[in-house]
């Protein structure tokens, strides 16, 4: 048996957790490749026009996996730390099933559909049972997977904290969801461009999620989306340690369109620029805007 894991959306929130779990239960798996133009075009052709870019990319990765594995892992995660996720995460299992109904792929289900703390563990046990894995083996694999993800996040967070405290360069906080900032097509060119301009990119997503969500409560009591709270909390905690903020979003993200406006209105003392990525090729326009933004940050620093 071979499980296919799309390298998109929630993969980037669990990139050590799920592969480690499958390793420990002894199930073979394949992860789709880095996002490229072919995957994007495939996903865009499968989706309706109003679909956000990350979902189009996800569909492209699912299509790449079809006929290369026995089951495609399509998780449904509706809640995180007691808050809701975007509807694309709640509906992606149904979306895949309907989009590819002609090809009839077999889907491996993983469902977190309420706020209860044990729901993740229950979802893992149910999935393991479907794969005919012994309960004791599932328990051990779950513990090992959680530890692997925890150490991965700790190492990543420590690197960001070190750059934040030690770098003498202009520090730019890149505020973007994990599935955007870590994607080869969306986020990595922006990180590269910031470095090329002689600045230090600080990734908001890589700071401690639970700590950031707690910090976000002082900014807004009503925001329902966990992943946006993570980013808002990172800004709240580190706004005085950076020189500027880049809000990297994808078209047409509904949650970001509202939350980014809240960020701009709340943090008026920090220079902020919004960059929106869509399915079109070329980053020249973004690089020009980033260059102008860095010029402004440099002038501000000189005036100080």
C-alpha positions as CSV (number, residue, x, y, z in Angstrom):
1,X,0.0,0.0,0.0
2,X,1.2,3.5,-0.8
3,X,-0.2,6.8,0.5
4,X,0.0,10.0,-1.6
5,X,0.6,13.2,0.3
6,X,-0.1,16.5,-1.6
7,X,2.7,19.1,-1.0
8,X,0.2,21.9,-0.4
9,X,-2.1,23.5,2.2
10,X,-1.9,21.7,5.5
11,X,1.2,19.7,4.5
12,X,3.2,22.8,5.5
13,X,1.6,22.9,8.9
14,X,2.4,19.2,9.5
15,X,5.4,18.4,7.3
16,X,7.1,16.3,10.0
17,X,4.0,15.0,11.8
18,X,2.3,13.1,8.9
19,X,5.4,11.6,7.2
20,X,6.8,10.5,10.6
21,X,3.5,8.9,11.5
22,X,3.4,6.9,8.3
23,X,7.0,5.9,8.7
24,X,6.3,4.6,12.2
25,X,3.3,2.5,11.2
26,X,5.3,1.0,8.3
27,X,3.1,2.4,5.5
28,X,4.8,3.6,2.3
29,X,4.1,7.1,1.0
30,X,4.9,9.5,-1.7
31,X,4.9,13.3,-1.5
32,X,4.2,15.3,-4.6
33,X,7.0,17.5,-5.9
34,X,7.6,21.2,-5.3
35,X,5.0,23.4,-6.9
36,X,5.8,24.3,-10.5
37,X,4.0,26.0,-13.4
38,X,2.6,22.7,-14.7
39,X,1.0,21.9,-11.3
40,X,-0.4,25.4,-11.1
41,X,-1.9,25.3,-14.6
42,X,-3.4,21.9,-13.9
43,X,-5.0,23.0,-10.6
44,X,-6.3,26.3,-12.2
45,X,-8.0,24.3,-15.0
46,X,-9.7,22.0,-12.4
47,X,-10.9,24.8,-10.2
48,X,-13.6,27.5,-10.7
49,X,-12.3,31.0,-11.2
50,X,-13.2,32.2,-7.7
51,X,-11.0,29.5,-6.0
52,X,-8.0,30.9,-4.1
53,X,-4.5,30.2,-5.4
54,X,-3.5,27.8,-2.6
55,X,-6.5,25.6,-3.3
56,X,-5.8,25.6,-7.0
57,X,-2.2,24.5,-6.2
58,X,-3.6,21.8,-3.9
59,X,-5.8,20.4,-6.7
60,X,-2.8,20.3,-9.0
61,X,-0.8,18.3,-6.5
62,X,-3.7,15.9,-6.0
63,X,-3.9,15.4,-9.8
64,X,-0.1,14.7,-9.9
65,X,-0.6,11.9,-7.3
66,X,-3.5,10.1,-9.0
67,X,-2.3,6.8,-10.5
68,X,0.9,7.0,-8.4
69,X,-0.5,5.7,-5.1
70,X,-3.3,3.6,-3.6
71,X,-4.8,6.3,-1.4
72,X,-4.5,10.1,-1.5
73,X,-4.3,11.7,2.0
74,X,-6.8,14.6,2.1
75,X,-7.2,15.8,5.7
76,X,-10.1,17.8,6.9
77,X,-9.2,20.1,9.8
78,X,-12.0,22.4,11.0
79,X,-10.5,23.6,14.3
80,X,-7.1,24.5,15.7
81,X,-6.5,25.6,19.3
82,X,-10.3,26.1,19.8
83,X,-10.7,28.4,16.8
84,X,-12.0,27.7,13.3
85,X,-10.0,27.3,10.2
86,X,-10.8,28.7,6.7
87,X,-13.6,26.9,5.0
88,X,-11.2,25.5,2.4
89,X,-9.7,23.3,5.1
90,X,-13.2,22.2,6.2
91,X,-14.3,21.3,2.7
92,X,-11.2,20.1,0.9
93,X,-12.1,16.4,1.2
94,X,-15.5,17.0,-0.4
95,X,-13.8,19.3,-3.0
96,X,-11.4,16.7,-4.0
97,X,-14.0,13.9,-4.1
98,X,-16.2,16.0,-6.4
99,X,-13.5,17.5,-8.6
100,X,-12.0,14.1,-9.4
101,X,-15.2,12.1,-9.4
102,X,-14.5,11.0,-12.9
103,X,-11.2,9.4,-11.9
104,X,-12.6,8.0,-8.7
105,X,-9.4,8.3,-6.6
106,X,-9.4,6.5,-3.2
107,X,-9.1,9.1,-0.4
108,X,-7.6,8.5,3.0
109,X,-9.7,10.4,5.5
110,X,-8.5,12.4,8.5
111,X,-11.2,14.5,10.2
112,X,-11.1,17.1,13.0
113,X,-14.6,18.4,13.1
114,X,-14.9,20.0,16.6
115,X,-13.0,21.9,19.2
116,X,-12.3,19.1,21.7
117,X,-8.6,18.8,22.6
118,X,-8.5,15.0,22.0
119,X,-10.0,15.2,18.5
120,X,-6.6,15.1,16.7
121,X,-5.6,11.9,18.5
122,X,-9.0,10.4,17.7
123,X,-8.6,11.3,14.0
124,X,-5.2,9.6,14.0
125,X,-6.5,6.4,15.7
126,X,-9.5,6.2,13.3
127,X,-7.2,6.6,10.3
128,X,-4.8,4.0,11.6
129,X,-7.6,1.6,12.2
130,X,-8.7,2.0,8.6
131,X,-5.2,1.1,7.6
132,X,-5.5,-2.1,9.7
133,X,-2.7,-1.0,12.1
134,X,-2.6,-2.3,15.7
135,X,-3.8,0.2,18.3
136,X,-0.5,0.0,20.3
137,X,1.5,0.8,17.1
138,X,-0.8,3.7,16.3
139,X,-0.2,5.1,19.8
140,X,3.6,4.8,19.5
141,X,3.6,6.3,16.0
142,X,1.4,9.2,17.2
143,X,3.8,10.0,20.0
144,X,6.8,9.9,17.8
145,X,5.1,12.0,15.1
146,X,4.2,14.7,17.7
147,X,7.8,14.8,19.0
148,X,9.2,15.1,15.5
149,X,6.9,18.0,14.7
150,X,7.6,19.7,18.0
151,X,11.4,19.5,17.6
152,X,11.1,20.7,14.0
153,X,9.1,23.7,15.0
154,X,11.4,24.4,18.0
155,X,14.5,24.4,15.8
156,X,12.8,26.6,13.2
157,X,11.6,29.0,15.8
158,X,15.0,29.3,17.4
159,X,16.6,30.2,14.1
160,X,14.1,33.0,13.6
161,X,14.6,34.3,17.2
162,X,18.4,34.3,16.6
163,X,18.0,36.3,13.4
164,X,15.7,38.7,15.1
165,X,18.1,39.4,17.9
166,X,21.5,39.1,16.2
167,X,21.1,40.4,12.7
168,X,22.4,44.0,12.0
169,X,20.5,44.2,8.7
170,X,17.1,45.8,8.2
171,X,14.6,43.2,9.5
172,X,11.4,42.6,7.5
173,X,8.6,40.5,9.1
174,X,7.1,38.3,6.3
175,X,3.5,37.7,7.3
176,X,2.1,34.8,5.3
177,X,0.4,31.4,5.9
178,X,2.7,28.3,6.0
179,X,1.3,27.1,2.7
180,X,2.2,30.4,1.1
181,X,5.6,31.3,2.6
182,X,7.0,27.7,2.2
183,X,5.7,27.2,-1.3
184,X,8.3,27.3,-4.1
185,X,6.1,29.3,-6.4
186,X,4.5,31.7,-3.8
187,X,6.8,32.4,-0.9
188,X,10.3,31.4,-1.7
189,X,10.8,34.0,-4.5
190,X,9.8,36.7,-2.0
191,X,12.2,35.5,0.6
192,X,15.0,35.4,-2.0
193,X,14.1,39.0,-3.1
194,X,14.2,40.3,0.4
195,X,17.7,38.7,1.0
196,X,18.9,40.1,-2.4
197,X,18.0,43.6,-1.1
198,X,20.3,43.1,1.8
199,X,17.6,42.7,4.4
200,X,16.9,39.9,7.0
201,X,13.5,38.1,6.3
202,X,11.8,37.1,9.6
203,X,9.1,34.5,9.0
204,X,6.0,35.2,11.2
205,X,4.6,31.7,10.7
206,X,7.7,30.1,12.4
207,X,7.0,31.7,15.8
208,X,5.3,29.6,18.5
209,X,1.7,29.1,17.4
210,X,0.0,28.8,20.8
211,X,1.9,31.8,22.1
212,X,1.0,33.9,19.1
213,X,-2.7,32.9,19.3
214,X,-2.8,34.0,22.9
215,X,-1.1,37.3,22.0
216,X,-3.7,37.9,19.2
217,X,-6.5,38.0,21.8
218,X,-5.3,41.5,22.9
219,X,-5.7,42.7,19.3
220,X,-9.1,41.2,18.5
221,X,-11.6,39.1,20.5
222,X,-13.8,38.2,17.5
223,X,-11.5,36.9,14.8
224,X,-12.6,33.3,14.2
225,X,-9.7,31.9,12.2
226,X,-6.8,30.2,14.0
227,X,-4.2,30.5,11.3
228,X,-4.8,34.2,10.9
229,X,-4.6,34.6,14.7
230,X,-1.2,33.0,14.6
231,X,0.1,35.7,12.2
232,X,-1.6,38.6,14.0
233,X,-0.1,37.4,17.3
234,X,3.4,37.2,15.7
235,X,3.1,40.8,14.7
236,X,1.9,41.8,18.2
237,X,4.8,40.1,19.8
238,X,7.6,41.3,17.5
239,X,6.4,44.6,16.0
240,X,8.9,46.6,17.9
241,X,11.8,44.4,16.8
242,X,11.4,44.7,13.0
243,X,11.8,47.6,10.6
244,X,8.9,46.8,8.4
245,X,6.2,44.2,7.6
246,X,5.3,42.5,4.3
247,X,1.8,41.0,4.2
248,X,2.1,38.3,1.6
249,X,-1.3,37.0,0.5
250,X,-2.8,35.1,-2.4
251,X,-5.7,36.0,-4.7
252,X,-8.6,35.9,-3.8
253,X,-8.1,34.9,-0.1
254,X,-11.2,36.0,1.9
255,X,-9.8,35.7,5.4
256,X,-6.6,37.6,4.5
257,X,-8.6,40.4,2.7
258,X,-10.3,41.2,6.1
259,X,-7.4,40.5,8.5
260,X,-4.8,42.4,6.5
261,X,-7.0,45.5,6.6
262,X,-7.2,45.0,10.4
263,X,-3.4,44.7,10.6
264,X,-2.9,47.9,8.6
265,X,-5.3,49.9,10.7
266,X,-3.9,48.5,14.0
267,X,-0.2,48.8,13.5
268,X,0.2,52.3,12.1
269,X,3.7,52.9,13.6
270,X,5.3,50.2,11.5
271,X,5.7,50.5,7.7
272,X,3.6,47.8,6.0
273,X,3.3,46.7,2.4
274,X,0.8,44.1,0.9
275,X,1.9,41.8,-1.9
276,X,-0.7,39.7,-3.6
277,X,0.3,36.6,-5.7
278,X,-1.9,35.1,-8.3
279,X,-1.5,32.6,-11.1
280,X,0.3,34.9,-13.4
281,X,4.0,34.5,-14.1
282,X,6.6,37.0,-13.3
283,X,7.8,38.7,-10.0
284,X,9.3,41.9,-11.5
285,X,6.4,44.0,-10.2
286,X,6.8,42.6,-6.7
287,X,10.5,43.1,-6.7
288,X,10.1,46.7,-7.7
289,X,7.6,47.3,-4.9
290,X,9.9,45.6,-2.4
291,X,12.9,47.7,-3.6
292,X,10.9,50.9,-3.0
293,X,9.7,49.6,0.4
294,X,13.3,48.9,1.4
295,X,14.3,52.4,0.3
296,X,11.7,53.8,2.6
297,X,12.8,51.6,5.5
298,X,16.5,52.7,4.9
299,X,15.5,56.4,5.0
300,X,13.5,55.9,8.2
301,X,16.5,54.2,9.8
302,X,18.8,57.0,8.7
303,X,16.5,59.7,10.1
304,X,16.4,57.9,13.4
